[in-house]
């Protein structure tokens, strides 16, 4: 997903993940787009300080798959747990640094 795709999806109320379902992209009350590691609440910005380069590869971002598959018709969801920051079987992840 491109930066514009990610922002549009978040603004439309879709759940966007980075690398695996433990990381969620959201917009805070100041209008900043952030990536939060849900289990511990650590977060980083979606982009570099200039707001132009993603903190992650475009291919690592995906929209959550709903039960009926409507949210992610392209089927790019990484529900297998094989993304960055998660070990096989769902064990621990690398903490994000501020």
C-alpha angles and dihedrals in degrees: 000000000000122000089256092050091051094049092046092050093048091047089050090055097253120141111245121193132194119218094331140002092272090074119067128187114219142159117242127215090268091058095253119141111226139179111223127192097221101208094061104015096238113149144184132189119275088235142022118279091273090058095233109093121061119235090232138021120291091238091058094065120084142162116250115258114240120216091261094042094240097124094055109031091164091064096226096137114131098216090146091083091236097123128107118297101025130090123218110283093030098279120157130319137220111268117241117240124223 
